[in-house]
Amino acid sequence: NHSATQYPDFYSAQIAGKSAAEVIDDEAWLKDTFIPDVQKRGAAIIAARGASSAASAANGAIDSVRKLINDTPEGDSFSMCICSDGSYGTTPGLITSLPCRVKGGKLEVVQGIEINDFSRAKIDATVKELEEEREAVKDLI
């Protein structure tokens, strides 16, 4: 899924137990280069491979299945698009990415992650875009 509003939350992402933003320690690069690169990654993959980004999507699907069939190590989590339960201010019933883990074979949303104002604005923009897309196709379903 590609989107100009897609947001990699480097403030909440962890590297060796620390915020990715803290480890990378270059907020300007994260905001001005990393975010746009993530948002345009489909085109970048096509340019680098000279072919469709379908293989990358297939690899993502395989990684997701692996995450779903194995319990998540304690303290770890992963992002997965699921039907929202309203966590983190997302619209209930909307398919959106949320922090998840698998425990005892059951998928659960990780609660309690703090969202700063910058991330909140980015997440809200993505939720709005998803709501608009859902509205645009509702008569087709």
DSSP file (Angstrom, degrees, kcal/mol; ACC not computed):
  #  RESIDUE AA STRUCTURE BP1 BP2  ACC     N-H-->O    O-->H-N    N-H-->O    O-->H-N    TCO  KAPPA ALPHA  PHI   PSI    X-CA   Y-CA   Z-CA
    1    1 A N              0   0    0      0, 0.0     2,-0.4     0, 0.0    41,-0.0   0.000 360.0 360.0 360.0 124.5    0.0    0.0    0.0
    2    2 A H        +     0   0    0     38,-0.1     2,-0.3    39,-0.1    37,-0.1  -0.895 360.0 161.7-114.1 142.0    1.5    3.3   -1.1
    3    3 A S    >   -     0   0    0     -2,-0.4     3,-0.8    36,-0.3   123,-0.0  -0.977  44.9-134.3-159.5 142.7    0.3    6.7    0.1
    4    4 A A  T 3  S+     0   0    0     -2,-0.3    35,-0.1     1,-0.2    36,-0.1   0.594 112.3  49.3 -72.6 -10.1    1.6   10.2    0.3
    5    5 A T  T 3  S+     0   0    0     34,-0.1   121,-0.2   121,-0.1    -1,-0.2   0.469  78.4 127.8-104.6  -3.5    0.4   10.4    3.9
    6    6 A Q    <   -     0   0    0     -3,-0.8    33,-0.2    33,-0.1    32,-0.1  -0.255  43.4-160.4 -56.4 137.7    2.0    7.1    5.0
    7    7 A Y        -     0   0    0     31,-0.1     2,-0.9    32,-0.0    -1,-0.1  -0.964  19.1-153.5-132.6 118.1    4.0    7.7    8.2
    8    8 A P        -     0   0    0      0, 0.0     2,-1.9     0, 0.0     3,-0.1  -0.799  24.3-140.8 -85.1 109.3    6.8    5.7    9.7
    9    9 A D    >>  +     0   0    0     -2,-0.9     4,-2.2     1,-0.2     3,-0.6  -0.494  30.2 170.7 -77.9  84.7    6.6    6.6   13.4
   10   10 A F  T 34 S+     0   0    0     -2,-1.9    11,-2.1     1,-0.2    10,-0.4   0.606  73.0  63.9 -72.2 -12.2   10.3    6.8   14.2
   11   11 A Y  T 34 S+     0   0    0      9,-0.2    -1,-0.2     8,-0.1    11,-0.1   0.851 113.3  32.2 -76.5 -34.7    9.5    8.2   17.6
   12   12 A S  T <4 S+     0   0    0     -3,-0.6    -2,-0.2     7,-0.1    -1,-0.1   0.743  98.1  97.9 -93.0 -26.3    7.7    5.1   18.7
   13   13 A A     <  -     0   0    0     -4,-2.2     7,-2.7     1,-0.1     2,-0.4  -0.340  68.0-140.2 -62.2 144.2    9.8    2.6   16.7
   14   14 A Q  E     -A   19   0A   0      5,-0.2     2,-0.4     6,-0.1     5,-0.2  -0.890  21.2-173.7-115.2 139.2   12.5    1.0   18.8
   15   15 A I  E >  S-A   18   0A   0      3,-3.1     3,-1.8    -2,-0.4     8,-0.0  -0.974  85.3 -22.0-125.8 113.9   16.1    0.1   18.1
   16   16 A A  T 3  S-     0   0    0     -2,-0.4     3,-0.1     1,-0.3    -1,-0.1   0.876 129.2 -49.9  51.7  41.4   17.8   -1.9   20.9
   17   17 A G  T 3  S+     0   0    0      1,-0.3     2,-0.3    58,-0.1    -1,-0.3   0.470 120.4 101.0  81.8   1.9   15.2   -0.5   23.4
   18   18 A K  E <  S-A   15   0A   0     -3,-1.8    -3,-3.1     1,-0.0    -1,-0.3  -0.851  84.1 -89.7-117.2 155.6   15.6    3.1   22.4
   19   19 A S  E  >  -A   14   0A   0     -2,-0.3     4,-2.4    -5,-0.2     3,-0.3  -0.366  31.9-131.1 -57.3 135.6   13.5    5.4   20.2
   20   20 A A  H  > S+     0   0    0     -7,-2.7     4,-2.9   -10,-0.4     5,-0.3   0.872 110.0  56.6 -57.8 -36.7   14.7    5.2   16.5
   21   21 A A  H  > S+     0   0    0    -11,-2.1     4,-2.1    -8,-0.3     5,-0.4   0.887 108.3  46.9 -62.4 -38.4   14.6    9.0   16.5
   22   22 A E  H  4 S+     0   0    0     -3,-0.3    -2,-0.2   -12,-0.3    -1,-0.2   0.909 114.1  46.5 -69.3 -42.7   17.0    9.0   19.4
   23   23 A V  H  < S+     0   0    0     -4,-2.4    -2,-0.2     1,-0.2    -1,-0.2   0.925 117.4  41.9 -66.6 -45.1   19.3    6.4   17.9
   24   24 A I  H  < S-     0   0    0     -4,-2.9    -2,-0.2    -5,-0.2    -1,-0.2   0.871  87.7-166.5 -71.5 -37.0   19.5    8.0   14.5
   25   25 A D     <  +     0   0    0     -4,-2.1    -3,-0.1    -5,-0.3    -4,-0.1   0.844  52.8 103.3  54.7  42.6   19.7   11.5   16.1
   26   26 A D     >  +     0   0    0     -5,-0.4     4,-2.4     1,-0.1     3,-0.3  -0.538  38.6 172.4-150.2  76.9   19.0   13.5   12.9
   27   27 A E  H  > S+     0   0    0      1,-0.2     4,-2.6     2,-0.2     5,-0.3   0.843  78.9  56.3 -59.9 -36.8   15.4   14.7   13.1
   28   28 A A  H  > S+     0   0    0      2,-0.2     4,-3.1     1,-0.2     5,-0.3   0.927 109.8  45.8 -62.2 -44.1   15.8   16.9   10.0
   29   29 A W  H  >>S+     0   0    0     -3,-0.3     5,-2.5     2,-0.2     4,-2.4   0.925 112.5  51.1 -64.1 -44.1   16.8   13.8    7.9
   30   30 A L  I  <>S+     0   0    0     -4,-2.4     5,-2.1     3,-0.2    -2,-0.2   0.927 119.7  35.3 -58.3 -45.6   14.0   11.7    9.4
   31   31 A K  I  <5S+     0   0    0     -4,-2.6    -2,-0.2    -5,-0.2    -1,-0.2   0.895 127.0  35.0 -77.1 -41.0   11.4   14.3    8.6
   32   32 A D  I  <5S+     0   0    0     -4,-3.1    -3,-0.2    -5,-0.3    -2,-0.2   0.701 135.0  13.9 -93.0 -20.8   12.8   15.7    5.3
   33   33 A T  I  X5S+     0   0    0     -4,-2.4     4,-2.3    -5,-0.3    -3,-0.2   0.734 122.7  48.9-118.6 -52.9   14.3   12.6    3.7
   34   34 A F  I  ><S+     0   0    0     -5,-2.5     4,-2.5     2,-0.2     5,-0.2   0.935 110.7  49.0 -63.0 -49.8   13.1    9.4    5.4
   35   35 A I  H  ><S+     0   0    0     -5,-2.1     4,-2.4    -6,-0.3    -1,-0.2   0.952 114.4  44.9 -57.9 -51.9    9.4   10.1    5.5
   36   36 A P  H  > S+     0   0    0      0, 0.0     4,-1.7     0, 0.0    -1,-0.2   0.881 111.7  54.3 -60.5 -35.9    9.2   11.1    1.8
   37   37 A D  H  < S+     0   0    0     -4,-2.3    -2,-0.2     2,-0.2     7,-0.2   0.917 110.0  46.4 -63.1 -42.1   11.4    8.0    0.9
   38   38 A V  H >< S+     0   0    0     -4,-2.5     3,-1.3     1,-0.2     4,-0.2   0.922 111.9  51.2 -64.0 -43.2    9.0    5.7    2.7
   39   39 A Q  H 3< S+     0   0    0     -4,-2.4   -36,-0.3     1,-0.3     3,-0.2   0.802 118.9  36.9 -64.7 -28.7    6.0    7.4    1.0
   40   40 A K  T 3X S+     0   0    0     -4,-1.7     4,-1.8    -5,-0.2     3,-0.4   0.133  81.0 117.0-108.2  18.7    7.6    7.0   -2.4
   41   41 A R  H <>  +     0   0    0     -3,-1.3     4,-2.7     1,-0.2     5,-0.2   0.801  67.3  61.7 -63.5 -30.9    9.2    3.6   -1.8
   42   42 A G  H  > S+     0   0    0     -4,-0.2     4,-2.2    -3,-0.2    -1,-0.2   0.941 108.2  42.9 -59.7 -47.2    7.1    1.8   -4.5
   43   43 A A  H  > S+     0   0    0     -3,-0.4     4,-2.4     1,-0.2    -1,-0.2   0.870 113.2  53.5 -66.1 -36.6    8.6    4.0   -7.2
   44   44 A A  H  X S+     0   0    0     -4,-1.8     4,-2.4     2,-0.2    -2,-0.2   0.894 108.7  48.9 -66.0 -39.4   12.0    3.6   -5.7
   45   45 A I  H  X S+     0   0    0     -4,-2.7     4,-2.8     2,-0.2     6,-0.4   0.927 111.7  49.1 -64.8 -44.7   11.8   -0.2   -5.7
   46   46 A I  H  X>S+     0   0    0     -4,-2.2     4,-2.4    -5,-0.2     5,-0.5   0.917 112.6  48.2 -60.6 -43.4   10.7   -0.1   -9.4
   47   47 A A  H  <5S+     0   0    0     -4,-2.4    -2,-0.2     2,-0.2    -1,-0.2   0.905 115.1  44.7 -64.2 -41.7   13.5    2.2  -10.3
   48   48 A A  H  <5S+     0   0    0     -4,-2.4    -2,-0.2     1,-0.2    -1,-0.2   0.888 123.8  33.6 -71.3 -39.7   16.1    0.1   -8.4
   49   49 A R  H  <5S-     0   0    0     -4,-2.8    -2,-0.2     2,-0.3    -1,-0.2   0.717  94.5-134.6 -88.7 -22.9   14.9   -3.3   -9.7
   50   50 A G  T  <5S+     0   0    0     -4,-2.4     2,-0.3    -5,-0.3    -3,-0.2   0.728  80.1  70.8  71.5  20.1   13.7   -2.2  -13.2
   51   51 A A  S   <S-     0   0    0     -5,-0.5    -1,-0.3    -6,-0.4    -2,-0.3  -0.886  95.5 -50.9-153.5 179.5   10.6   -4.2  -12.5
   52   52 A S    >   -     0   0    0     -2,-0.3     3,-0.5     1,-0.1     4,-0.2  -0.116  38.7-130.2 -57.6 153.7    7.4   -4.3  -10.5
   53   53 A S  T 3> S+     0   0    0      1,-0.2     4,-1.9     2,-0.1     3,-0.4   0.251  81.2 108.0 -87.2  12.1    7.5   -3.9   -6.7
   54   54 A A  H 3> S+     0   0    0      1,-0.2     4,-2.7     2,-0.2    -1,-0.2   0.853  72.2  57.1 -59.9 -36.4    5.3   -7.0   -6.4
   55   55 A A  H <> S+     0   0    0     -3,-0.5     4,-2.3     1,-0.2    -1,-0.2   0.891 106.3  49.9 -63.1 -38.0    8.2   -9.1   -5.1
   56   56 A S  H  > S+     0   0    0     -3,-0.4     4,-2.1     2,-0.2    -1,-0.2   0.910 111.4  48.4 -64.8 -42.4    8.6   -6.6   -2.3
   57   57 A A  H  X S+     0   0    0     -4,-1.9     4,-2.1     2,-0.2    -2,-0.2   0.899 110.6  51.4 -64.2 -40.5    4.9   -6.8   -1.5
   58   58 A A  H  X S+     0   0    0     -4,-2.7     4,-2.3     1,-0.2    -2,-0.2   0.905 108.6  51.1 -63.4 -41.2    5.1  -10.6   -1.6
   59   59 A N  H  X S+     0   0    0     -4,-2.3     4,-2.5     1,-0.2    -1,-0.2   0.893 108.7  52.0 -62.7 -39.5    8.0  -10.5    0.9
   60   60 A G  H  X S+     0   0    0     -4,-2.1     4,-2.1     2,-0.2    -1,-0.2   0.885 108.3  51.1 -62.7 -39.0    6.0   -8.3    3.2
   61   61 A A  H  X S+     0   0    0     -4,-2.1     4,-2.2     2,-0.2    -2,-0.2   0.913 110.3  49.0 -64.9 -42.4    3.1  -10.8    3.1
   62   62 A I  H  X S+     0   0    0     -4,-2.3     4,-2.3     1,-0.2    -2,-0.2   0.930 110.9  49.9 -62.9 -45.5    5.5  -13.6    4.0
   63   63 A D  H  X S+     0   0    0     -4,-2.5     4,-2.0     1,-0.2    -1,-0.2   0.892 109.9  52.0 -59.2 -40.0    6.9  -11.6    6.9
   64   64 A S  H  X S+     0   0    0     -4,-2.1     4,-2.0     2,-0.2    -1,-0.2   0.910 108.3  49.9 -64.7 -42.8    3.4  -10.8    8.1
   65   65 A V  H  X S+     0   0    0     -4,-2.2     4,-1.8     1,-0.2    -1,-0.2   0.923 109.2  52.5 -62.4 -43.4    2.4  -14.5    8.1
   66   66 A R  H  X S+     0   0    0     -4,-2.3     4,-0.7     1,-0.2    -1,-0.2   0.911 109.8  49.2 -57.7 -42.2    5.5  -15.4   10.0
   67   67 A K  H  < S+     0   0    0     -4,-2.0     3,-0.5     1,-0.2    -1,-0.2   0.883 111.5  49.9 -63.9 -37.8    4.6  -12.8   12.6
   68   68 A L  H  < S+     0   0    0     -4,-2.0    -1,-0.2     1,-0.2    -2,-0.2   0.771 110.7  47.0 -74.8 -26.7    1.1  -14.1   12.9
   69   69 A I  H  < S+     0   0    0     -4,-1.8     2,-0.4    -3,-0.1    -1,-0.2   0.475 108.5  59.6 -97.8  -1.2    2.0  -17.8   13.4
   70   70 A N  S  < S-     0   0    0     -4,-0.7    32,-0.2    -3,-0.5     2,-0.0  -0.974  88.8-108.6-126.8 140.9    4.6  -17.2   16.0
   71   71 A D        -     0   0    0     -2,-0.4    32,-0.2     1,-0.1    -2,-0.1  -0.384  39.6-113.6 -62.7 144.1    4.4  -15.6   19.4
   72   72 A T        -     0   0    0     30,-2.9     3,-0.1     1,-0.1    -1,-0.1  -0.630  34.2-105.4 -80.2 132.7    6.1  -12.2   19.6
   73   73 A P    >   -     0   0    0      0, 0.0     3,-2.4     0, 0.0    -1,-0.1  -0.267  51.0 -84.8 -55.8 145.1    9.1  -12.1   21.9
   74   74 A E  T 3  S+     0   0    0      1,-0.3     3,-0.1    -3,-0.0    29,-0.0  -0.248 116.4  17.1 -53.7 132.3    8.4  -10.3   25.1
   75   75 A G  T 3  S+     0   0    0      1,-0.3    -1,-0.3    -3,-0.1     2,-0.2   0.274 105.2 106.2  87.0 -10.6    8.9   -6.5   24.7
   76   76 A D    <   +     0   0    0     -3,-2.4    -1,-0.3    -4,-0.0     2,-0.3  -0.577  40.7 172.3 -96.3 162.5    8.7   -6.6   20.9
   77   77 A S        -     0   0    0     -2,-0.2     2,-0.3    -3,-0.1    24,-0.2  -0.946  13.6-152.8-154.9 171.9    5.9   -5.6   18.6
   78   78 A F  E     -B  100   0B   0     22,-2.3    22,-3.6    -2,-0.3     2,-0.4  -0.972  23.8-109.2-146.9 158.0    5.2   -5.1   14.9
   79   79 A S  E     +B   99   0B   0     -2,-0.3     2,-0.3    20,-0.2    18,-0.1  -0.754  40.5 168.7 -90.9 136.7    3.0   -3.0   12.8
   80   80 A M  E     -B   98   0B   0     18,-1.8    18,-2.1    -2,-0.4     2,-0.6  -0.990  37.5-118.6-148.0 138.9    0.1   -4.7   11.0
   81   81 A C  E     +B   97   0B   0     -2,-0.3    16,-0.3    16,-0.3     2,-0.3  -0.682  51.4 152.6 -77.1 120.0   -2.9   -3.5    9.1
   82   82 A I  E     -B   96   0B   0     14,-2.6    14,-2.4    -2,-0.6     2,-0.7  -0.856  56.8 -77.1-138.3 171.7   -5.9   -4.8   11.0
   83   83 A C  E     -B   95   0B   0     -2,-0.3    12,-0.2    12,-0.2    11,-0.1  -0.671  62.5-118.5 -74.4 114.8   -9.6   -3.8   11.5
   84   84 A S        -     0   0    0     10,-2.9     9,-2.8    -2,-0.7    10,-0.1  -0.211  22.8-163.5 -63.5 141.6   -9.2   -1.0   14.0
   85   85 A D        -     0   0    0      7,-0.2    -1,-0.1     8,-0.1    -2,-0.0   0.234  64.2 -90.1 -99.8   8.8  -10.8   -1.3   17.5
   86   86 A G  S >  S+     0   0    0      1,-0.3     3,-1.1     5,-0.3     4,-0.2   0.391  76.7 155.0  96.9  -1.9  -10.4    2.5   17.9
   87   87 A S  G >   +     0   0    0      1,-0.2     3,-1.8     2,-0.2    -1,-0.3  -0.243  64.7  11.5 -59.3 146.5   -6.9    2.3   19.4
   88   88 A Y  G 3  S-     0   0    0      1,-0.3    -1,-0.2    25,-0.0    -2,-0.0   0.767 133.3 -61.9  57.1  30.8   -4.7    5.3   19.1
   89   89 A G  G <  S+     0   0    0     -3,-1.1    -1,-0.3     1,-0.2    -2,-0.2   0.624  96.0 143.8  76.0  12.9   -7.5    7.5   17.8
   90   90 A T    <   -     0   0    0     -3,-1.8    -1,-0.2    -4,-0.2    34,-0.1  -0.498  60.1 -96.8 -82.1 157.5   -8.1    5.4   14.7
   91   91 A T    >   -     0   0    0     -2,-0.2     3,-2.2     1,-0.1    -7,-0.3  -0.597  41.9-112.9 -75.7 123.0  -11.7    5.0   13.5
   92   92 A P  T 3  S+     0   0    0      0, 0.0    -7,-0.2     0, 0.0     3,-0.1  -0.293 102.5  21.9 -55.0 136.4  -13.2    1.7   14.7
   93   93 A G  T 3  S+     0   0    0     -9,-2.8     2,-0.3     1,-0.3    -8,-0.1   0.265  93.8 122.7  89.5 -11.8  -13.8   -0.7   11.7
   94   94 A L    <   -     0   0    0     -3,-2.2   -10,-2.9   -11,-0.1     2,-0.7  -0.666  67.7-122.6 -83.9 135.8  -11.2    1.1    9.5
   95   95 A I  E     +B   83   0B   0     -2,-0.3     2,-0.3   -12,-0.2   -12,-0.2  -0.702  55.6 143.2 -78.6 115.0   -8.4   -1.1    8.2
   96   96 A T  E     -B   82   0B   0    -14,-2.4   -14,-2.6    -2,-0.7     2,-0.4  -0.958  54.3 -89.6-149.5 162.7   -5.2    0.6    9.5
   97   97 A S  E     +B   81   0B   0     -2,-0.3   -16,-0.3   -16,-0.3   -18,-0.1  -0.623  47.0 170.3 -80.9 131.7   -1.8   -0.2   10.8
   98   98 A L  E     -B   80   0B   0    -18,-2.1   -18,-1.8    -2,-0.4     2,-0.4  -0.957  42.8 -94.6-136.2 155.2   -1.5   -0.6   14.5
   99   99 A P  E     +B   79   0B   0      0, 0.0    11,-2.8     0, 0.0     2,-0.3  -0.586  57.6 173.7 -71.9 126.9    1.2   -1.9   16.9
  100  100 A C  E     -BC  78 109B   0    -22,-3.6   -22,-2.3    -2,-0.4     2,-0.3  -0.807  23.4-174.7-131.0 167.5    0.6   -5.6   17.5
  101  101 A R  E     - C   0 108B   0      7,-2.0     7,-2.8    -2,-0.3     2,-0.5  -0.959  24.1-126.9-152.6 161.6    2.0   -8.7   19.0
  102  102 A V  E     + C   0 107B   0     -2,-0.3   -30,-2.9     5,-0.2     2,-0.4  -0.968  28.7 176.0-113.9 126.5    1.0  -12.3   19.1
  103  103 A K  E >  S- C   0 106B   0      3,-2.6     3,-1.6    -2,-0.5    -2,-0.0  -0.991  71.2  -7.5-133.6 124.0    0.7  -13.9   22.6
  104  104 A G  T 3  S-     0   0    0     -2,-0.4    -1,-0.1     1,-0.3     3,-0.1   0.831 130.1 -57.3  60.7  31.5   -0.5  -17.4   23.1
  105  105 A G  T 3  S+     0   0    0      1,-0.2     2,-0.5    -3,-0.0    -1,-0.3   0.498 115.4 115.3  79.5   3.7   -1.4  -17.6   19.4
  106  106 A K  E <   -C  103   0B   0     -3,-1.6    -3,-2.6   -37,-0.0     2,-0.3  -0.918  63.6-130.6-114.5 131.4   -3.7  -14.6   19.6
  107  107 A L  E     +C  102   0B   0     -2,-0.5     2,-0.3    -5,-0.2    -5,-0.2  -0.582  33.1 174.6 -75.6 133.6   -3.1  -11.3   17.9
  108  108 A E  E     -C  101   0B   0     -7,-2.8    -7,-2.0    -2,-0.3     2,-0.4  -0.990  33.2-114.2-140.3 150.8   -3.5   -8.2   20.2
  109  109 A V  E     -C  100   0B   0     -2,-0.3     2,-0.5    -9,-0.2    -9,-0.3  -0.688  33.2-123.7 -81.3 131.1   -3.0   -4.5   19.8
  110  110 A V        -     0   0    0    -11,-2.8     3,-0.3    -2,-0.4     2,-0.2  -0.647  33.5-158.4 -74.8 125.1   -0.1   -3.2   21.9
  111  111 A Q        +     0   0    0     -2,-0.5    -1,-0.0     1,-0.2   -24,-0.0  -0.636  58.2  43.0-102.1 160.8   -1.6   -0.4   24.2
  112  112 A G        +     0   0    0      1,-0.3     2,-0.4    -2,-0.2    -1,-0.2   0.504  62.2 145.3  90.1   5.6    0.1    2.4   26.0
  113  113 A I        -     0   0    0     -3,-0.3     2,-0.3   -14,-0.1    -1,-0.3  -0.653  49.7-126.0 -77.0 127.7    2.5    3.7   23.3
  114  114 A E        -     0   0    0     -2,-0.4     2,-0.5  -102,-0.1    -1,-0.1  -0.563  19.2-155.6 -76.4 134.7    2.8    7.5   23.7
  115  115 A I        -     0   0    0     -2,-0.3    -1,-0.0     4,-0.0     2,-0.0  -0.951  10.3-145.6-111.8 118.9    2.1    9.4   20.5
  116  116 A N     >  -     0   0    0     -2,-0.5     4,-2.8     1,-0.1     5,-0.2  -0.247  30.7 -98.7 -78.1 173.2    3.7   12.9   20.3
  117  117 A D  H  > S+     0   0    0      1,-0.2     4,-2.1     2,-0.2     5,-0.2   0.870 121.8  52.1 -62.3 -39.5    2.0   15.9   18.5
  118  118 A F  H  > S+     0   0    0      2,-0.2     4,-1.8     1,-0.2    -1,-0.2   0.951 114.4  42.5 -61.7 -49.2    4.1   15.5   15.3
  119  119 A S  H  > S+     0   0    0      1,-0.2     4,-3.1     2,-0.2     5,-0.3   0.893 110.3  57.5 -64.7 -40.0    3.1   11.8   15.0
  120  120 A R  H  X S+     0   0    0     -4,-2.8     4,-2.7     1,-0.2    -1,-0.2   0.919 107.2  48.0 -57.3 -44.9   -0.5   12.5   16.0
  121  121 A A  H  X S+     0   0    0     -4,-2.1     4,-1.8     2,-0.2    -1,-0.2   0.897 113.8  47.1 -63.7 -40.6   -0.9   14.9   13.1
  122  122 A K  H  X S+     0   0    0     -4,-1.8     4,-1.8     2,-0.2    -2,-0.2   0.915 113.9  46.9 -67.7 -43.5    0.7   12.4   10.6
  123  123 A I  H  X S+     0   0    0     -4,-3.1     4,-2.7     1,-0.2     5,-0.2   0.918 110.8  52.4 -64.8 -43.5   -1.5    9.5   11.9
  124  124 A D  H  X S+     0   0    0     -4,-2.7     4,-2.4    -5,-0.3    -1,-0.2   0.880 107.5  52.6 -60.3 -38.2   -4.6   11.7   11.7
  125  125 A A  H  X S+     0   0    0     -4,-1.8     4,-2.1     2,-0.2    -1,-0.2   0.896 110.9  47.1 -64.8 -39.7   -3.8   12.6    8.1
  126  126 A T  H  X S+     0   0    0     -4,-1.8     4,-2.6  -121,-0.2    -2,-0.2   0.919 111.3  50.3 -67.7 -43.6   -3.5    9.0    7.2
  127  127 A V  H  X S+     0   0    0     -4,-2.7     4,-2.6     1,-0.2    -2,-0.2   0.920 110.2  51.0 -60.1 -43.4   -6.7    8.0    9.0
  128  128 A K  H  X S+     0   0    0     -4,-2.4     4,-2.3     1,-0.2    -1,-0.2   0.923 110.2  49.3 -59.9 -44.8   -8.5   10.9    7.1
  129  129 A E  H  X S+     0   0    0     -4,-2.1     4,-2.3     1,-0.2    -2,-0.2   0.916 111.4  48.9 -61.5 -43.4   -7.2    9.6    3.8
  130  130 A L  H  X S+     0   0    0     -4,-2.6     4,-2.6     2,-0.2    -1,-0.2   0.895 110.3  51.2 -64.2 -40.0   -8.3    6.0    4.6
  131  131 A E  H  X S+     0   0    0     -4,-2.6     4,-2.4     2,-0.2    -1,-0.2   0.911 110.5  49.4 -62.5 -41.7  -11.8    7.3    5.6
  132  132 A E  H  X S+     0   0    0     -4,-2.3     4,-2.1     2,-0.2    -2,-0.2   0.895 111.2  49.1 -64.8 -40.1  -12.0    9.2    2.3
  133  133 A E  H  X S+     0   0    0     -4,-2.3     4,-1.2     2,-0.2    -2,-0.2   0.916 111.2  49.6 -64.7 -42.6  -11.0    6.1    0.3
  134  134 A R  H  X S+     0   0    0     -4,-2.6     4,-0.7     1,-0.2     3,-0.5   0.916 111.4  49.4 -61.8 -42.6  -13.5    4.0    2.1
  135  135 A E  H >< S+     0   0    0     -4,-2.4     3,-0.6     1,-0.2     4,-0.4   0.883 106.1  57.3 -62.8 -39.1  -16.2    6.6    1.4
  136  136 A A  H 3< S+     0   0    0     -4,-2.1    -1,-0.2     1,-0.2    -2,-0.2   0.782 117.4  32.1 -64.9 -27.6  -15.3    6.7   -2.3
  137  137 A V  H >X S+     0   0    0     -4,-1.2     3,-2.1    -3,-0.5     4,-0.6   0.380  84.7 105.8-111.0   3.9  -15.8    2.9   -2.7
  138  138 A K  G X< S+     0   0    0     -4,-0.7     3,-0.8    -3,-0.6    -1,-0.1   0.815  79.1  55.0 -58.7 -31.7  -18.7    2.3   -0.3
  139  139 A D  G 34 S+     0   0    0     -4,-0.4    -1,-0.3     1,-0.2    -2,-0.1   0.624 102.7  58.5 -76.4 -11.0  -21.3    1.9   -3.0
  140  140 A L  G <4        0   0    0     -3,-2.1    -1,-0.2     1,-0.2    -2,-0.2   0.591 360.0 360.0 -90.0 -12.7  -19.1   -0.8   -4.7
  141  141 A I    <<        0   0    0     -3,-0.8    -1,-0.2    -4,-0.6    -2,-0.2   0.439 360.0 360.0 -95.6 360.0  -19.2   -3.1   -1.7
